[in-house]
């Protein structure tokens, strides 16, 4: 049995919060629904997501919970202003609470929800705001919010899987670098003092390590400055549109990683565009919104050119395929979607397929990288240790 914290809506439109033991989260949700409650939130005690207020921001998980709860309240027939009032009262995050209070004030002042949300671009993206606007115009806001919740949930899931896959290799690299630095900066100089005290020559391998130690200690700050300057120049070059395009084009042509980066971008494009079209946002406006979601300038440039072709009557899939924006399988699926009038559904299928493929490729890459990193770090550390042992053994060969 586990203890869960829940928030429910009664038939009298009041919110009740409490804690209850249950075998699983779904069992508790089922029991609460049988009791006639509308379930707003169920979360295992001890797993609540905390927000660090000093940073002045809200996590995406909080926005997801807000979206799902607002959809449930509106679907239950509760007016927008009352729904937001209830959510403000129950909100624990100070940053999001202040934003919701301002949004509620805007709603009471005659603003639409989309216009009120647009005042907080760091909390609610352009995609989010435009989907809400489409839902309001079509009179299907609760349904749109539910789809938006699913969209945000899927995006977070993919990001989480990628981050989880990269944690171990990054930790391994960081630990290895620290170990090598400790040996070179701290341990090797101790050996130097021992040999200087005895007055015997050091082996070649130890001399090389001592030279490396000297370079790191004496000139390490110069390397840091050079690295900082190069990083500054790189960031500055990205401000130049032509250079930025060339760099991002090169990124997509990198072996192995280029294909993964490309499919991540195409998946993001397909899921966002499919969700927008599914919720009634016009195609040309959707393309403008999707451009803000992509982080590769080369692909954004292709999308802008494709939009111009779509205005002239050319199909979106054909225009993108002609410029190499889409993989072959995506071209076939989206062509069928355009012909049958189901482009939005096909876009979501392409996104699901690419997300699964990307996740699999990242896992394979990590599986290959981990042993290579272990062998490399082990080889470097082992070489240093062998060099030190050689020096120690050489002392025994000296005649006193």
N, C-alpha and C positions, 0 to 999 in steps of 0.2 A: 504493500500500500504506500502511496505517496500523497503528500499534502499539496493541494492546488489552490491557487488564488483565482477567484472568478469575479466577473462583472456581468450582470444580467439586467434586462429590461422587463419590467412587469407589465401586466395587461393595463395597468393604470398609468403607463408611460413614466414610471419612476425607475431610477437606477438603484440596484442593490449590489453591494460588494460583500464578499465573504471568503472564507476558506473552508475546504472540505477534503476529506480523504477519499481517494479512489484508486483503483488498480491502474487505469490509464487515463490520459486526457480525454480520449473519445468516450470512455465510459461515463465520465462526469458530464460531458456535453450532452450525451444521450439522456442522462437522468434529469438534467436541468430542463431540457426541452420537453420531456414528459410531464414536468411540473408546470408547464405552460409559460416558461420564460423564453425570452429572446436572448440568446447567448451573444454577448459583446466581446468578451475576452476570457480565456482560460489559460493560465500559465503556472508551471510548476514553481513552488516556492523555492527560492535560492537561485533561480535562473532568470530573474527579472533583469532586463537590460537597463543599466544605469547610464546616465548622461553626464559628462563632465562639464558643468556649467562654466568654469573659468575659460573654456575655449569658445563659448558663445555660439554653439552650433548644436544641431540635433542629428542623431544618427538616422540612417535610412530606415532602420527597423522601426523607429518611432513614427516616421511618415507612413510606413506600411500599415502599422496598427491604426493610425488615424484614418487612413483611407478605408480599411476594412470595417471599422466601427461606424464611420459616417454612412457607408453603404448600407449597413444593417439597420441603422436608425431610420434612414430615409425610406428604406424598403418596408419598414414597419408602419409607415404613414405619419411619422412625426415631422412637423414642419422644420425647415432648414434652420431658422433662428433658434428654436428650442433644442434641436439636435446639437448645434454648436455650443449652446449654453451648457448642456449636459457634459459635453466633452471638455470644455474649459474647466468646469468644476472638478472633473475626474483626472485632469492632466497633472502628472507629476514633474514633467520636464519644464523648468522655468522658461527656457528659451521658446519652446513650442507653445507653451501656455500664453506667453505674451503675444506671440504671432496670432494665435487663434482668437485672442481677445480683440486684436485689431481687425482681424477678418470678420468677426461677429459684428463689430461696430460698422464696418463697411456694408455688410448685408442689411443691417437695420437702417443704414443711410440710403439704401436703394441700389447698391452695387450688385452685380451678379457675382456668383461664387468665383468664377474664372477671373474676373477683374480684381476681386479682393485677393485672390491667391497670387496674382501676378506681381503684387507688391513685395513678395518674398522670394526672389529668384534663387536664393541659396537653399531654400527649403523645398520649393516646388519648381521643377524644371519646366522648360518651354513645352516639352512633350506633355507633361502632366496638365498644365494649364489649358492647352489647346484641346486635349481630350475631354476635360471637364466642360469647356465651352461648347464642344460638339454635343455632349450629353445634355446640357441645358437647352440648347437650341432644338434638339430633337425630342425633348421631354422624356429622356430615358437616363437621367443622371444616376440613379441607384445602380442600374445595370452597368453603366460605363465605369463607375467607381469600383464595382466588383472586378471587372476586366482589368482595370488599372491596377488593382491590388494584386491580381494574378501576374500581370506584367512585371511589376516591381519585385514580386517574390521570386520570379524566375531569373530576373537580372541579378538579384542578390545571391541566388543559389549558384549561378555560374561563376560570379566573382569569387564567392567563398571557396568553391572547388579549386579554382586556379590558385588562389592565395595559399590554401592548405597544401596543395601539391608543391609549392615553391618554398615553404617554410624550412623543411629539413635540409635541402641543398644549400640554402642561404646560411642557415645556422652552422652547417658543416664548414662552409667556406670561411665564415667569420671566426669560428673557433680555430681552424687551421692557421689562418693568418696571424691571430693573436699568439698562438703557440710558437710559430716560426719567429715572430718579432721578439718574443721573450727570450728565445734561445740566442738570437743574434745580438740583441741589445744588452742582455743581462748576464747570460751564462758564459758566452764566449770571452768577454773581457776578464772574467775571473780566471779562466785558463791562461790568458795572456800574462796576468800577474804572477801565476805559479811558474811559468816558463822563464819569465824575466828574473824571478828570484833565484831560480836554479842556475840560470846562465847558460842554457842549452838552446840550440836552434829548434824552431818548431817545424813540424812536417808541412809539406806544401799545401795539403788540404786545409790545415788549420790556419796557415798564412792567408789563404784565399778568404776564409771566413772572417779573419781579423780585418782584412782589407774591406770586406763588405760591411762589417760592423763600423769601421771608420767612416765609410761613405754615408751610411744611414745616420749615424750620430751627428756628423759634421755638416752634411749637406741635405739631410732629410727635409728641412724646412724649405729648401730651394725647390725640391720636387713637389712639395705641397703647393707652393706658389705657382709653379708651372701648371700643375693640374687645375688649380683654381682659375688661372688665366684662360686655359684651353676650354674649360667648362663655360666661362663667361662669354668667350668668343662663339662657342657653339650656340648658346642661348641667344646671343645677339644675331647670329646668322639666321635663326629661325624667324626673325622679324622681317627678313627679306623674302618676299613671296616666292620668287624664283628659286632661291636657295632652299627654302622650306620644302617646295615641291620636289626638288631633286633628292633631298635627304629622305623624305618620306617614300619616294619611289624606290630608292635604294634599299630601304628597310624591307619592303615587300619582296625584294629579289634575293634576300639573304637565304642561304641554305637552311632548310628545316624550319628555322624560326620565322622566316618570311611567310611561308605558307600558313603557319599558325596565326600570325598577326593578321594576315589577309582574311582568313576565315572568321576570326573574331569580329573584324570590322563588318564583313558581309552579314554575319549573324545579327549583329546589332542593328544594321540597316534594315534587314528583312523583318525582324521582330517589331521594331518601332514603326516601320511603314505599314506592316500588316495590321498592327493594333490600331493605328490612326484611321486607316481605311475602313476597318471593321466597325469603328465607332462614328463613321459618317463624315470624317474630315476630308475635304476635296483633295484630289491627287496632287495638284501643283502646290497647294499649301502644305500638304504632308511632306513633300520633297524638301521644301524650305526648312521645315522643322527637323527632318532627319539629318540635314547637313550639320546642325548643331550637336548632334549625337556622335557623329564620326570624329575621330581624333587624327586621322591620316589625311593630310592636305591634298595628296595626289588623288585619293578617292573622292574627296569633296569636290575637287576640280572636275572630275569626270561626271559627278552627279549634277553639277551646275550646267555642264554642256548637254547632258541628257535632258534636263528640264527644258532647255531651249528647243530641243528636237521634239519633245512631247507637245509643246505649245504649237508646233508646226504640224502636228498630227501623227508623228511617228510613235510606235509603241514603246513603252518604257523599257521592257525587257530587251527588245532588239537594239535600242540605243545603248544600253549599258553593256550588252554582250559584245557589240561592235568595238567597244573601247577596252575590253578586257576586265571590266568591273566584276563580272560574275563567273564562277566556275561553270563548266559544261553542264553538270547535273542540275544546277540551279536554273540555268537558261531553259532547259527542257521543261522543268516543273512550272516555272513562272510563265512560260509561253502557253502552256495548257491552261493555267489559271486565267490569263488574259482572254483567251479564246472562249472559255466557259463562263466568264464573269465571276470567277472565284479567286481573283488575284490575292485578296486579303488572306484567305485560308491557306493558299499555297505559300505565301510569304512566311506564315507562322510555321508551316511544315519544314520549309527550308531552314528557318532559324533553329528549330528543334534538332534537325538532322546535323547541322553544323556545330551546334553546341555539344552534342554527344560526340561527334568526330573530334572536335578540338580537345575536349576533356580526355578522350582516349589517347590522343597524340601527346598531350602534355604529360600524362602518366607514363607513357612509353619513354618520352624524352628524359623525364626525371629518373626512371628506372635505369637508363643508360648513364646519365650524368653522375648519379650517386657513387657507383663503383669507381668511375674515372676520377672523381674528386678524392675519394678515399685513397686510391693508389697514388695519385699525384702528391697529396699532402703527406701521405706516409713515406713516399720516396724522398721528398725534400727533408722532412724531419729525420728520417732514417739516415740520410746522407750526412746531416749535421752531427748526429749522434755517433756515427761511425768515424767521422773525422775527429771528434773529441776522444773517442776510444783509442784511435790510432796514436794520437798525441800522448795519451796516458801510457800506452804500451811502449812507446819510444823512450820513455824515461827509464824503463827497466833495462834498456840496451846500453845506457850510458855508463861508462866506467868512472866511479868516483875515487 
